[in-house]
Amino acid sequence: MKYLVRTMFSQKPGFIETDVPLEKGLRIKVVKEYGEVPAVVVGAWRYECDTLWGYGGSLEGVDLAALESDVRESLEFLRHEGKNSLNIAIFAAEETVDRQTLQAYFVAEGRVDFRDLVRNFQKQFNKRLRLWQVGVRDRSQMVGGIGVCGQLLCCHAFLKDFESISVNMAKEQGLLLNPDKITGTCGRLLCCLRYEHHWYCEAFANLPEQGSRVKVKKDGQVKEVRIVTRNAVLRTAYVSDDEGNMFWVDFEEIDTTCGMTQKGE
């Protein structure tokens, strides 16, 4: 059985596979490439997943309070040093249960030479330091927060991978291109713009684009009009004729077989 888990102190999501039944909220150890790390079971996972961590068993005998204190103290040091000397934002960290290795996550523009920071850290704490650069979307996935919809961020709640999002997805859904409305807390376009995009593509598949001139059948007459906007949910289009009259027509009233010219023609 596969399970979605999160490391306890960094909230880094990942997956494990084990025959041992695990309940939601159970604290366990996961085996990563640099050691065993405390984690919490989020729930069963029935979908495909690429990278699997190992299952390390229960946290019995592990001093979580000491680990949390180590992570807090280390983060305070790293944030101060990283901001002042490297101009990087270190935002989360996790420590192995043997308290010998700490992995910290940061965001920065471009590549960073942090060799001096690693040396200073090892001198101060006498443990191994791993620094892992992530993108702003990964940071939001780990930190979490509330989206513009008022719900928990999708990337933190259930999204596994980040797919490409474009402004065209917002345009095709008839959304106003207001950055405050179509960007998330990470500063990138909302992941949810992709959720219904395929449905809009199907709805508009056999229709001319917005701005095109078409012929419509209205009240028993055929009129040449320009499409101002389209509503895929109601399956209607708002059109304007040569006299300046504007009105709504059903998709079925648009003649897609003749007389169409694309936008700008």
PyMOL commands that set and color helices and strands:
alter all, ss='L'
color gray80, all
select helices_A, chain A and resi 64-86+115-125+136-143+154-157+167-172+179-182+191-194+197-203+251-253
alter helices_A, ss='H'
color red, helices_A
select strands_A, chain A and resi 2-7+13-17+27-32+35-44+54-58+89-95+101-107+128-133+213-218+221-231+236-241+246-250+254-255
alter strands_A, ss='S'
color yellow, strands_A
deselect
rebuild
show_as cartoon
